[in-house]
Amino acid sequence: MAADKATVTGKTGPGLTVTSLVLNDVKGINFQFDSKVVSIYYGEPRKTFELDYDSTATVTFSITAGVSTVTIST
């Protein structure tokens, strides 16, 4: 079975950005409105990738043949 994935473009910290970074084996995504962070949990052992919520403009979520794909971009 194919793993769920996220493709992200945005700010990851002061002066740091990523463009079309693909994270495979995504376990979950947490939108933290109060702290302005999007946390993506992926891999085994589980890792966390964080994006700046304020720089996020578009979030697209799709499911195809039971596989979830999330695209987050500025």
N, CA, C, O and CB atoms as a CASP TS submission, in Angstrom:
PFRMAT TS
TARGET T0000
AUTHOR 0000-0000-0000
METHOD Language model
MODEL 1
PARENT N/A
ATOM      1  N   MET     1       0.840  -1.171   0.000  1.00  0.00           N
ATOM      2  CA  MET     1       0.000   0.000   0.000  1.00  0.00           C
ATOM      3  C   MET     1       0.892   1.243   0.000  1.00  0.00           C
ATOM      4  O   MET     1       1.892   1.294   0.716  1.00  0.00           O
ATOM      5  CB  MET     1      -0.959  -0.007   1.218  1.00  0.00           C
ATOM      6  N   ALA     2       0.531   2.233  -0.796  1.00  0.00           N
ATOM      7  CA  ALA     2       1.283   3.482  -0.851  1.00  0.00           C
ATOM      8  C   ALA     2       1.066   4.274   0.438  1.00  0.00           C
ATOM      9  O   ALA     2       0.003   4.207   1.057  1.00  0.00           O
ATOM     10  CB  ALA     2       0.864   4.322  -2.085  1.00  0.00           C
ATOM     11  N   ALA     3       2.092   5.019   0.824  1.00  0.00           N
ATOM     12  CA  ALA     3       2.028   5.802   2.058  1.00  0.00           C
ATOM     13  C   ALA     3       1.426   7.176   1.794  1.00  0.00           C
ATOM     14  O   ALA     3       1.560   7.735   0.706  1.00  0.00           O
ATOM     15  CB  ALA     3       3.426   5.947   2.678  1.00  0.00           C
ATOM     16  N   ASP     4       0.761   7.704   2.814  1.00  0.00           N
ATOM     17  CA  ASP     4       0.226   9.056   2.731  1.00  0.00           C
ATOM     18  C   ASP     4       1.394  10.035   2.673  1.00  0.00           C
ATOM     19  O   ASP     4       2.460   9.770   3.228  1.00  0.00           O
ATOM     20  CB  ASP     4      -0.711   9.370   3.942  1.00  0.00           C
ATOM     21  N   LYS     5       1.188  11.189   1.986  1.00  0.00           N
ATOM     22  CA  LYS     5       2.295  12.125   1.843  1.00  0.00           C
ATOM     23  C   LYS     5       1.811  13.563   1.904  1.00  0.00           C
ATOM     24  O   LYS     5       0.630  13.857   1.724  1.00  0.00           O
ATOM     25  CB  LYS     5       3.033  11.879   0.537  1.00  0.00           C
ATOM     26  N   ALA     6       2.771  14.455   2.167  1.00  0.00           N
ATOM     27  CA  ALA     6       2.515  15.895   2.168  1.00  0.00           C
ATOM     28  C   ALA     6       3.586  16.565   1.327  1.00  0.00           C
ATOM     29  O   ALA     6       4.761  16.206   1.401  1.00  0.00           O
ATOM     30  CB  ALA     6       2.497  16.474   3.622  1.00  0.00           C
ATOM     31  N   THR     7       3.177  17.537   0.530  1.00  0.00           N
ATOM     32  CA  THR     7       4.114  18.372  -0.220  1.00  0.00           C
ATOM     33  C   THR     7       3.961  19.777   0.319  1.00  0.00           C
ATOM     34  O   THR     7       2.866  20.340   0.303  1.00  0.00           O
ATOM     35  CB  THR     7       3.852  18.314  -1.780  1.00  0.00           C
ATOM     36  N   VAL     8       5.069  20.351   0.801  1.00  0.00           N
ATOM     37  CA  VAL     8       4.983  21.638   1.487  1.00  0.00           C
ATOM     38  C   VAL     8       5.902  22.688   0.867  1.00  0.00           C
ATOM     39  O   VAL     8       7.013  22.392   0.425  1.00  0.00           O
ATOM     40  CB  VAL     8       5.322  21.465   2.953  1.00  0.00           C
ATOM     41  N   THR     9       5.403  23.923   0.849  1.00  0.00           N
ATOM     42  CA  THR     9       6.161  25.098   0.445  1.00  0.00           C
ATOM     43  C   THR     9       5.834  26.175   1.462  1.00  0.00           C
ATOM     44  O   THR     9       4.664  26.483   1.688  1.00  0.00           O
ATOM     45  CB  THR     9       5.818  25.555  -1.034  1.00  0.00           C
ATOM     46  N   GLY    10       6.860  26.748   2.076  1.00  0.00           N
ATOM     47  CA  GLY    10       6.600  27.808   3.045  1.00  0.00           C
ATOM     48  C   GLY    10       7.764  28.072   3.960  1.00  0.00           C
ATOM     49  O   GLY    10       8.835  27.482   3.817  1.00  0.00           O
ATOM     50  N   LYS    11       7.540  28.980   4.918  1.00  0.00           N
ATOM     51  CA  LYS    11       8.547  29.348   5.900  1.00  0.00           C
ATOM     52  C   LYS    11       8.630  28.291   6.993  1.00  0.00           C
ATOM     53  O   LYS    11       7.620  27.806   7.501  1.00  0.00           O
ATOM     54  CB  LYS    11       8.235  30.723   6.506  1.00  0.00           C
ATOM     55  N   THR    12       9.876  27.952   7.337  1.00  0.00           N
ATOM     56  CA  THR    12      10.092  26.982   8.404  1.00  0.00           C
ATOM     57  C   THR    12      10.748  27.628   9.621  1.00  0.00           C
ATOM     58  O   THR    12      10.899  26.989  10.663  1.00  0.00           O
ATOM     59  CB  THR    12      10.950  25.827   7.901  1.00  0.00           C
ATOM     60  N   GLY    13      11.126  28.867   9.492  1.00  0.00           N
ATOM     61  CA  GLY    13      11.775  29.595  10.575  1.00  0.00           C
ATOM     62  C   GLY    13      12.304  30.907  10.045  1.00  0.00           C
ATOM     63  O   GLY    13      12.121  31.221   8.869  1.00  0.00           O
ATOM     64  N   PRO    14      12.963  31.683  10.904  1.00  0.00           N
ATOM     65  CA  PRO    14      13.499  32.978  10.470  1.00  0.00           C
ATOM     66  C   PRO    14      14.485  32.829   9.294  1.00  0.00           C
ATOM     67  O   PRO    14      15.565  32.258   9.444  1.00  0.00           O
ATOM     68  CB  PRO    14      14.197  33.676  11.650  1.00  0.00           C
ATOM     69  N   GLY    15      14.094  33.346   8.143  1.00  0.00           N
ATOM     70  CA  GLY    15      14.949  33.284   6.958  1.00  0.00           C
ATOM     71  C   GLY    15      15.052  31.925   6.306  1.00  0.00           C
ATOM     72  O   GLY    15      15.865  31.747   5.398  1.00  0.00           O
ATOM     73  N   LEU    16      14.261  30.962   6.732  1.00  0.00           N
ATOM     74  CA  LEU    16      14.325  29.605   6.191  1.00  0.00           C
ATOM     75  C   LEU    16      13.018  29.257   5.495  1.00  0.00           C
ATOM     76  O   LEU    16      11.938  29.489   6.037  1.00  0.00           O
ATOM     77  CB  LEU    16      14.629  28.584   7.307  1.00  0.00           C
ATOM     78  N   THR    17      13.120  28.695   4.280  1.00  0.00           N
ATOM     79  CA  THR    17      11.943  28.266   3.536  1.00  0.00           C
ATOM     80  C   THR    17      12.218  26.930   2.858  1.00  0.00           C
ATOM     81  O   THR    17      13.369  26.535   2.679  1.00  0.00           O
ATOM     82  CB  THR    17      11.535  29.328   2.495  1.00  0.00           C
ATOM     83  N   VAL    18      11.150  26.247   2.486  1.00  0.00           N
ATOM     84  CA  VAL    18      11.251  25.041   1.666  1.00  0.00           C
ATOM     85  C   VAL    18      10.321  25.217   0.475  1.00  0.00           C
ATOM     86  O   VAL    18       9.321  25.930   0.553  1.00  0.00           O
ATOM     87  CB  VAL    18      10.890  23.746   2.487  1.00  0.00           C
ATOM     88  N   THR    19      10.661  24.561  -0.625  1.00  0.00           N
ATOM     89  CA  THR    19       9.849  24.624  -1.835  1.00  0.00           C
ATOM     90  C   THR    19       9.596  23.210  -2.325  1.00  0.00           C
ATOM     91  O   THR    19      10.532  22.481  -2.653  1.00  0.00           O
ATOM     92  CB  THR    19      10.538  25.477  -2.936  1.00  0.00           C
ATOM     93  N   SER    20       8.341  22.830  -2.373  1.00  0.00           N
ATOM     94  CA  SER    20       7.916  21.507  -2.865  1.00  0.00           C
ATOM     95  C   SER    20       8.641  20.358  -2.166  1.00  0.00           C
ATOM     96  O   SER    20       9.035  19.386  -2.811  1.00  0.00           O
ATOM     97  CB  SER    20       8.150  21.411  -4.365  1.00  0.00           C
ATOM     98  N   LEU    21       8.814  20.469  -0.864  1.00  0.00           N
ATOM     99  CA  LEU    21       9.415  19.399  -0.073  1.00  0.00           C
ATOM    100  C   LEU    21       8.374  18.302   0.122  1.00  0.00           C
ATOM    101  O   LEU    21       7.265  18.576   0.581  1.00  0.00           O
ATOM    102  CB  LEU    21       9.936  19.932   1.304  1.00  0.00           C
ATOM    103  N   VAL    22       8.718  17.068  -0.220  1.00  0.00           N
ATOM    104  CA  VAL    22       7.791  15.946  -0.080  1.00  0.00           C
ATOM    105  C   VAL    22       8.127  15.169   1.183  1.00  0.00           C
ATOM    106  O   VAL    22       9.258  14.718   1.361  1.00  0.00           O
ATOM    107  CB  VAL    22       7.846  15.021  -1.322  1.00  0.00           C
ATOM    108  N   LEU    23       7.143  15.013   2.054  1.00  0.00           N
ATOM    109  CA  LEU    23       7.276  14.203   3.263  1.00  0.00           C
ATOM    110  C   LEU    23       6.422  12.955   3.066  1.00  0.00           C
ATOM    111  O   LEU    23       5.218  13.051   2.826  1.00  0.00           O
ATOM    112  CB  LEU    23       6.843  15.004   4.557  1.00  0.00           C
ATOM    113  N   ASN    24       7.044  11.797   3.169  1.00  0.00           N
ATOM    114  CA  ASN    24       6.335  10.533   2.970  1.00  0.00           C
ATOM    115  C   ASN    24       5.961   9.897   4.297  1.00  0.00           C
ATOM    116  O   ASN    24       6.501  10.258   5.343  1.00  0.00           O
ATOM    117  CB  ASN    24       7.185   9.567   2.152  1.00  0.00           C
ATOM    118  N   ASP    25       5.049   8.963   4.248  1.00  0.00           N
ATOM    119  CA  ASP    25       4.600   8.220   5.417  1.00  0.00           C
ATOM    120  C   ASP    25       4.047   9.164   6.493  1.00  0.00           C
ATOM    121  O   ASP    25       4.386   9.049   7.671  1.00  0.00           O
ATOM    122  CB  ASP    25       5.754   7.383   5.986  1.00  0.00           C
ATOM    123  N   VAL    26       3.187  10.103   6.060  1.00  0.00           N
ATOM    124  CA  VAL    26       2.599  11.088   6.973  1.00  0.00           C
ATOM    125  C   VAL    26       1.609  10.398   7.902  1.00  0.00           C
ATOM    126  O   VAL    26       0.743   9.641   7.465  1.00  0.00           O
ATOM    127  CB  VAL    26       1.900  12.229   6.185  1.00  0.00           C
ATOM    128  N   LYS    27       1.759  10.677   9.198  1.00  0.00           N
ATOM    129  CA  LYS    27       0.889  10.086  10.229  1.00  0.00           C
ATOM    130  C   LYS    27      -0.225  11.040  10.629  1.00  0.00           C
ATOM    131  O   LYS    27      -1.300  10.600  11.037  1.00  0.00           O
ATOM    132  CB  LYS    27       1.709   9.702  11.465  1.00  0.00           C
ATOM    133  N   GLY    28       0.025  12.363  10.514  1.00  0.00           N
ATOM    134  CA  GLY    28      -0.991  13.332  10.907  1.00  0.00           C
ATOM    135  C   GLY    28      -0.504  14.752  10.735  1.00  0.00           C
ATOM    136  O   GLY    28       0.690  15.004  10.571  1.00  0.00           O
ATOM    137  N   ILE    29      -1.453  15.683  10.775  1.00  0.00           N
ATOM    138  CA  ILE    29      -1.152  17.107  10.649  1.00  0.00           C
ATOM    139  C   ILE    29      -1.938  17.840  11.723  1.00  0.00           C
ATOM    140  O   ILE    29      -3.116  17.561  11.946  1.00  0.00           O
ATOM    141  CB  ILE    29      -1.502  17.651   9.215  1.00  0.00           C
ATOM    142  N   ASN    30      -1.274  18.785  12.388  1.00  0.00           N
ATOM    143  CA  ASN    30      -1.899  19.552  13.452  1.00  0.00           C
ATOM    144  C   ASN    30      -1.775  21.036  13.137  1.00  0.00           C
ATOM    145  O   ASN    30      -0.667  21.558  13.016  1.00  0.00           O
ATOM    146  CB  ASN    30      -1.262  19.223  14.822  1.00  0.00           C
ATOM    147  N   PHE    31      -2.908  21.713  13.006  1.00  0.00           N
ATOM    148  CA  PHE    31      -2.929  23.153  12.788  1.00  0.00           C
ATOM    149  C   PHE    31      -3.090  23.813  14.150  1.00  0.00           C
ATOM    150  O   PHE    31      -4.163  23.748  14.751  1.00  0.00           O
ATOM    151  CB  PHE    31      -4.082  23.576  11.802  1.00  0.00           C
ATOM    152  N   GLN    32      -2.032  24.445  14.639  1.00  0.00           N
ATOM    153  CA  GLN    32      -2.035  25.067  15.959  1.00  0.00           C
ATOM    154  C   GLN    32      -2.304  26.560  15.796  1.00  0.00           C
ATOM    155  O   GLN    32      -1.379  27.356  15.634  1.00  0.00           O
ATOM    156  CB  GLN    32      -0.683  24.820  16.701  1.00  0.00           C
ATOM    157  N   PHE    33      -3.579  26.926  15.841  1.00  0.00           N
ATOM    158  CA  PHE    33      -3.991  28.302  15.587  1.00  0.00           C
ATOM    159  C   PHE    33      -3.400  29.279  16.585  1.00  0.00           C
ATOM    160  O   PHE    33      -3.015  30.387  16.213  1.00  0.00           O
ATOM    161  CB  PHE    33      -5.489  28.403  15.612  1.00  0.00           C
ATOM    162  N   ASP    34      -3.323  28.886  17.842  1.00  0.00           N
ATOM    163  CA  ASP    34      -2.832  29.805  18.868  1.00  0.00           C
ATOM    164  C   ASP    34      -1.337  30.086  18.766  1.00  0.00           C
ATOM    165  O   ASP    34      -0.903  31.204  19.043  1.00  0.00           O
ATOM    166  CB  ASP    34      -3.140  29.254  20.226  1.00  0.00           C
ATOM    167  N   SER    35      -0.549  29.100  18.379  1.00  0.00           N
ATOM    168  CA  SER    35       0.901  29.312  18.260  1.00  0.00           C
ATOM    169  C   SER    35       1.351  29.540  16.818  1.00  0.00           C
ATOM    170  O   SER    35       2.543  29.713  16.561  1.00  0.00           O
ATOM    171  CB  SER    35       1.643  28.121  18.835  1.00  0.00           C
ATOM    172  N   LYS    36       0.391  29.541  15.861  1.00  0.00           N
ATOM    173  CA  LYS    36       0.675  29.852  14.452  1.00  0.00           C
ATOM    174  C   LYS    36       1.671  28.879  13.816  1.00  0.00           C
ATOM    175  O   LYS    36       2.591  29.291  13.109  1.00  0.00           O
ATOM    176  CB  LYS    36       1.212  31.267  14.339  1.00  0.00           C
ATOM    177  N   VAL    37       1.472  27.573  14.078  1.00  0.00           N
ATOM    178  CA  VAL    37       2.359  26.539  13.552  1.00  0.00           C
ATOM    179  C   VAL    37       1.527  25.423  12.925  1.00  0.00           C
ATOM    180  O   VAL    37       0.476  25.050  13.447  1.00  0.00           O
ATOM    181  CB  VAL    37       3.277  25.976  14.670  1.00  0.00           C
ATOM    182  N   VAL    38       2.009  24.896  11.802  1.00  0.00           N
ATOM    183  CA  VAL    38       1.441  23.689  11.201  1.00  0.00           C
ATOM    184  C   VAL    38       2.467  22.584  11.435  1.00  0.00           C
ATOM    185  O   VAL    38       3.581  22.658  10.917  1.00  0.00           O
ATOM    186  CB  VAL    38       1.115  23.882   9.645  1.00  0.00           C
ATOM    187  N   SER    39       2.108  21.571  12.202  1.00  0.00           N
ATOM    188  CA  SER    39       3.013  20.459  12.500  1.00  0.00           C
ATOM    189  C   SER    39       2.606  19.250  11.678  1.00  0.00           C
ATOM    190  O   SER    39       1.439  18.861  11.665  1.00  0.00           O
ATOM    191  CB  SER    39       3.005  20.119  14.015  1.00  0.00           C
ATOM    192  N   ILE    40       3.574  18.659  10.991  1.00  0.00           N
ATOM    193  CA  ILE    40       3.331  17.463  10.184  1.00  0.00           C
ATOM    194  C   ILE    40       4.147  16.328  10.801  1.00  0.00           C
ATOM    195  O   ILE    40       5.362  16.440  10.958  1.00  0.00           O
ATOM    196  CB  ILE    40       3.714  17.692   8.662  1.00  0.00           C
ATOM    197  N   TYR    41       3.465  15.238  11.146  1.00  0.00           N
ATOM    198  CA  TYR    41       4.113  14.085  11.770  1.00  0.00           C
ATOM    199  C   TYR    41       4.268  13.000  10.709  1.00  0.00           C
ATOM    200  O   TYR    41       3.306  12.629  10.038  1.00  0.00           O
ATOM    201  CB  TYR    41       3.290  13.559  13.003  1.00  0.00           C
ATOM    202  N   TYR    42       5.501  12.495  10.568  1.00  0.00           N
ATOM    203  CA  TYR    42       5.762  11.545   9.485  1.00  0.00           C
ATOM    204  C   TYR    42       6.889  10.591   9.861  1.00  0.00           C
ATOM    205  O   TYR    42       7.633  10.820  10.814  1.00  0.00           O
ATOM    206  CB  TYR    42       6.110  12.289   8.188  1.00  0.00           C
ATOM    207  N   GLY    43       6.992   9.514   9.084  1.00  0.00           N
ATOM    208  CA  GLY    43       8.102   8.569   9.205  1.00  0.00           C
ATOM    209  C   GLY    43       8.023   7.646  10.409  1.00  0.00           C
ATOM    210  O   GLY    43       7.133   7.747  11.254  1.00  0.00           O
ATOM    211  N   GLU    44       8.995   6.740  10.450  1.00  0.00           N
ATOM    212  CA  GLU    44       9.130   5.786  11.537  1.00  0.00           C
ATOM    213  C   GLU    44      10.612   5.587  11.775  1.00  0.00           C
ATOM    214  O   GLU    44      11.253   4.985  10.913  1.00  0.00           O
ATOM    215  CB  GLU    44       8.412   4.432  11.217  1.00  0.00           C
ATOM    216  N   PRO    45      11.210   6.032  12.855  1.00  0.00           N
ATOM    217  CA  PRO    45      10.530   6.636  13.992  1.00  0.00           C
ATOM    218  C   PRO    45       9.907   7.986  13.607  1.00  0.00           C
ATOM    219  O   PRO    45      10.366   8.662  12.686  1.00  0.00           O
ATOM    220  CB  PRO    45      11.511   6.816  15.162  1.00  0.00           C
ATOM    221  N   ARG    46       8.867   8.349  14.325  1.00  0.00           N
ATOM    222  CA  ARG    46       8.094   9.549  14.018  1.00  0.00           C
ATOM    223  C   ARG    46       8.931  10.813  14.160  1.00  0.00           C
ATOM    224  O   ARG    46       9.620  11.027  15.157  1.00  0.00           O
ATOM    225  CB  ARG    46       6.877   9.633  14.922  1.00  0.00           C
ATOM    226  N   LYS    47       8.845  11.646  13.116  1.00  0.00           N
ATOM    227  CA  LYS    47       9.515  12.943  13.096  1.00  0.00           C
ATOM    228  C   LYS    47       8.449  14.024  12.967  1.00  0.00           C
ATOM    229  O   LYS    47       7.310  13.746  12.591  1.00  0.00           O
ATOM    230  CB  LYS    47      10.558  13.033  11.925  1.00  0.00           C
ATOM    231  N   THR    48       8.834  15.272  13.286  1.00  0.00           N
ATOM    232  CA  THR    48       7.917  16.400  13.168  1.00  0.00           C
ATOM    233  C   THR    48       8.546  17.459  12.280  1.00  0.00           C
ATOM    234  O   THR    48       9.707  17.828  12.460  1.00  0.00           O
ATOM    235  CB  THR    48       7.566  16.985  14.559  1.00  0.00           C
ATOM    236  N   PHE    49       7.761  17.949  11.313  1.00  0.00           N
ATOM    237  CA  PHE    49       8.187  19.057  10.450  1.00  0.00           C
ATOM    238  C   PHE    49       7.214  20.197  10.696  1.00  0.00           C
ATOM    239  O   PHE    49       6.000  19.995  10.676  1.00  0.00           O
ATOM    240  CB  PHE    49       8.223  18.642   8.916  1.00  0.00           C
ATOM    241  N   GLU    50       7.744  21.405  10.929  1.00  0.00           N
ATOM    242  CA  GLU    50       6.867  22.530  11.244  1.00  0.00           C
ATOM    243  C   GLU    50       6.971  23.641  10.204  1.00  0.00           C
ATOM    244  O   GLU    50       8.053  23.971   9.719  1.00  0.00           O
ATOM    245  CB  GLU    50       7.198  23.082  12.621  1.00  0.00           C
ATOM    246  N   LEU    51       5.806  24.205   9.880  1.00  0.00           N
ATOM    247  CA  LEU    51       5.695  25.343   8.967  1.00  0.00           C
ATOM    248  C   LEU    51       5.051  26.516   9.700  1.00  0.00           C
ATOM    249  O   LEU    51       4.282  26.330  10.643  1.00  0.00           O
ATOM    250  CB  LEU    51       4.870  24.965   7.700  1.00  0.00           C
ATOM    251  N   ASP    52       5.376  27.721   9.252  1.00  0.00           N
ATOM    252  CA  ASP    52       4.773  28.933   9.786  1.00  0.00           C
ATOM    253  C   ASP    52       3.340  29.046   9.275  1.00  0.00           C
ATOM    254  O   ASP    52       3.111  29.108   8.067  1.00  0.00           O
ATOM    255  CB  ASP    52       5.602  30.186   9.393  1.00  0.00           C
ATOM    256  N   TYR    53       2.379  29.071  10.191  1.00  0.00           N
ATOM    257  CA  TYR    53       0.959  29.145   9.833  1.00  0.00           C
ATOM    258  C   TYR    53       0.624  30.444   9.097  1.00  0.00           C
ATOM    259  O   TYR    53      -0.164  30.432   8.151  1.00  0.00           O
ATOM    260  CB  TYR    53       0.094  29.024  11.087  1.00  0.00           C
ATOM    261  N   ASP    54       1.215  31.558   9.523  1.00  0.00           N
ATOM    262  CA  ASP    54       0.895  32.852   8.913  1.00  0.00           C
ATOM    263  C   ASP    54       1.329  32.952   7.448  1.00  0.00           C
ATOM    264  O   ASP    54       0.759  33.739   6.692  1.00  0.00           O
ATOM    265  CB  ASP    54       1.547  33.959   9.703  1.00  0.00           C
ATOM    266  N   SER    55       2.326  32.167   7.042  1.00  0.00           N
ATOM    267  CA  SER    55       2.766  32.223   5.644  1.00  0.00           C
ATOM    268  C   SER    55       2.004  31.230   4.763  1.00  0.00           C
ATOM    269  O   SER    55       2.211  31.195   3.550  1.00  0.00           O
ATOM    270  CB  SER    55       4.266  31.944   5.558  1.00  0.00           C
ATOM    271  N   THR    56       1.129  30.429   5.361  1.00  0.00           N
ATOM    272  CA  THR    56       0.354  29.449   4.610  1.00  0.00           C
ATOM    273  C   THR    56      -0.858  30.114   3.965  1.00  0.00           C
ATOM    274  O   THR    56      -1.626  30.806   4.632  1.00  0.00           O
ATOM    275  CB  THR    56      -0.091  28.294   5.525  1.00  0.00           C
ATOM    276  N   ALA    57      -1.020  29.898   2.663  1.00  0.00           N
ATOM    277  CA  ALA    57      -2.146  30.494   1.937  1.00  0.00           C
ATOM    278  C   ALA    57      -3.149  29.433   1.490  1.00  0.00           C
ATOM    279  O   ALA    57      -4.354  29.684   1.480  1.00  0.00           O
ATOM    280  CB  ALA    57      -1.639  31.275   0.723  1.00  0.00           C
ATOM    281  N   THR    58      -2.654  28.243   1.118  1.00  0.00           N
ATOM    282  CA  THR    58      -3.528  27.222   0.552  1.00  0.00           C
ATOM    283  C   THR    58      -3.205  25.855   1.142  1.00  0.00           C
ATOM    284  O   THR    58      -2.041  25.470   1.256  1.00  0.00           O
ATOM    285  CB  THR    58      -3.397  27.187  -0.976  1.00  0.00           C
ATOM    286  N   VAL    59      -4.254  25.131   1.515  1.00  0.00           N
ATOM    287  CA  VAL    59      -4.115  23.747   1.958  1.00  0.00           C
ATOM    288  C   VAL    59      -5.089  22.919   1.124  1.00  0.00           C
ATOM    289  O   VAL    59      -6.291  23.188   1.109  1.00  0.00           O
ATOM    290  CB  VAL    59      -4.396  23.593   3.515  1.00  0.00           C
ATOM    291  N   THR    60      -4.560  21.910   0.431  1.00  0.00           N
ATOM    292  CA  THR    60      -5.383  21.033  -0.396  1.00  0.00           C
ATOM    293  C   THR    60      -5.238  19.612   0.135  1.00  0.00           C
ATOM    294  O   THR    60      -4.128  19.117   0.327  1.00  0.00           O
ATOM    295  CB  THR    60      -4.972  21.117  -1.908  1.00  0.00           C
ATOM    296  N   PHE    61      -6.374  18.967   0.369  1.00  0.00           N
ATOM    297  CA  PHE    61      -6.384  17.601   0.893  1.00  0.00           C
ATOM    298  C   PHE    61      -7.174  16.723  -0.064  1.00  0.00           C
ATOM    299  O   PHE    61      -8.313  17.035  -0.411  1.00  0.00           O
ATOM    300  CB  PHE    61      -6.993  17.548   2.330  1.00  0.00           C
ATOM    301  N   SER    62      -6.562  15.618  -0.491  1.00  0.00           N
ATOM    302  CA  SER    62      -7.287  14.698  -1.371  1.00  0.00           C
ATOM    303  C   SER    62      -7.033  13.257  -0.943  1.00  0.00           C
ATOM    304  O   SER    62      -6.014  12.937  -0.332  1.00  0.00           O
ATOM    305  CB  SER    62      -6.868  14.905  -2.846  1.00  0.00           C
ATOM    306  N   ILE    63      -7.986  12.404  -1.282  1.00  0.00           N
ATOM    307  CA  ILE    63      -7.845  10.974  -1.030  1.00  0.00           C
ATOM    308  C   ILE    63      -8.100  10.258  -2.350  1.00  0.00           C
ATOM    309  O   ILE    63      -9.156  10.413  -2.965  1.00  0.00           O
ATOM    310  CB  ILE    63      -8.833  10.478   0.098  1.00  0.00           C
ATOM    311  N   THR    64      -7.114   9.470  -2.775  1.00  0.00           N
ATOM    312  CA  THR    64      -7.236   8.700  -4.006  1.00  0.00           C
ATOM    313  C   THR    64      -6.866   7.254  -3.705  1.00  0.00           C
ATOM    314  O   THR    64      -5.760   6.973  -3.243  1.00  0.00           O
ATOM    315  CB  THR    64      -6.333   9.289  -5.136  1.00  0.00           C
ATOM    316  N   ALA    65      -7.783   6.348  -3.966  1.00  0.00           N
ATOM    317  CA  ALA    65      -7.559   4.921  -3.725  1.00  0.00           C
ATOM    318  C   ALA    65      -7.087   4.673  -2.295  1.00  0.00           C
ATOM    319  O   ALA    65      -6.238   3.815  -2.053  1.00  0.00           O
ATOM    320  CB  ALA    65      -6.532   4.364  -4.722  1.00  0.00           C
ATOM    321  N   GLY    66      -7.648   5.435  -1.346  1.00  0.00           N
ATOM    322  CA  GLY    66      -7.317   5.250   0.065  1.00  0.00           C
ATOM    323  C   GLY    66      -6.030   5.898   0.529  1.00  0.00           C
ATOM    324  O   GLY    66      -5.645   5.749   1.689  1.00  0.00           O
ATOM    325  N   VAL    67      -5.353   6.622  -0.363  1.00  0.00           N
ATOM    326  CA  VAL    67      -4.098   7.296  -0.018  1.00  0.00           C
ATOM    327  C   VAL    67      -4.357   8.790   0.110  1.00  0.00           C
ATOM    328  O   VAL    67      -4.868   9.422  -0.815  1.00  0.00           O
ATOM    329  CB  VAL    67      -2.994   7.016  -1.085  1.00  0.00           C
ATOM    330  N   SER    68      -4.000   9.351   1.264  1.00  0.00           N
ATOM    331  CA  SER    68      -4.182  10.787   1.501  1.00  0.00           C
ATOM    332  C   SER    68      -2.985  11.572   1.000  1.00  0.00           C
ATOM    333  O   SER    68      -1.836  11.176   1.192  1.00  0.00           O
ATOM    334  CB  SER    68      -4.403  11.066   2.990  1.00  0.00           C
ATOM    335  N   THR    69      -3.278  12.699   0.349  1.00  0.00           N
ATOM    336  CA  THR    69      -2.241  13.613  -0.107  1.00  0.00           C
ATOM    337  C   THR    69      -2.625  15.022   0.331  1.00  0.00           C
ATOM    338  O   THR    69      -3.738  15.482   0.074  1.00  0.00           O
ATOM    339  CB  THR    69      -2.051  13.533  -1.659  1.00  0.00           C
ATOM    340  N   VAL    70      -1.692  15.701   0.995  1.00  0.00           N
ATOM    341  CA  VAL    70      -1.916  17.065   1.460  1.00  0.00           C
ATOM    342  C   VAL    70      -0.869  17.954   0.821  1.00  0.00           C
ATOM    343  O   VAL    70       0.318  17.630   0.829  1.00  0.00           O
ATOM    344  CB  VAL    70      -1.861  17.160   3.019  1.00  0.00           C
ATOM    345  N   THR    71      -1.312  19.084   0.262  1.00  0.00           N
ATOM    346  CA  THR    71      -0.387  20.061  -0.295  1.00  0.00           C
ATOM    347  C   THR    71      -0.612  21.365   0.469  1.00  0.00           C
ATOM    348  O   THR    71      -1.732  21.871   0.544  1.00  0.00           O
ATOM    349  CB  THR    71      -0.599  20.250  -1.855  1.00  0.00           C
ATOM    350  N   ILE    72       0.465  21.895   1.030  1.00  0.00           N
ATOM    351  CA  ILE    72       0.413  23.143   1.785  1.00  0.00           C
ATOM    352  C   ILE    72       1.361  24.110   1.096  1.00  0.00           C
ATOM    353  O   ILE    72       2.529  23.787   0.883  1.00  0.00           O
ATOM    354  CB  ILE    72       0.797  22.933   3.304  1.00  0.00           C
ATOM    355  N   SER    73       0.862  25.315   0.741  1.00  0.00           N
ATOM    356  CA  SER    73       1.726  26.260   0.035  1.00  0.00           C
ATOM    357  C   SER    73       1.430  27.697   0.445  1.00  0.00           C
ATOM    358  O   SER    73       0.403  28.010   1.047  1.00  0.00           O
ATOM    359  CB  SER    73       1.559  26.104  -1.473  1.00  0.00           C
ATOM    360  N   THR    74       2.380  28.549   0.091  1.00  0.00           N
ATOM    361  CA  THR    74       2.266  29.972   0.408  1.00  0.00           C
ATOM    362  C   THR    74       1.607  30.705  -0.740  1.00  0.00           C
ATOM    363  O   THR    74       1.419  31.919  -0.670  1.00  0.00           O
ATOM    364  CB  THR    74       3.643  30.581   0.711  1.00  0.00           C
TER
END
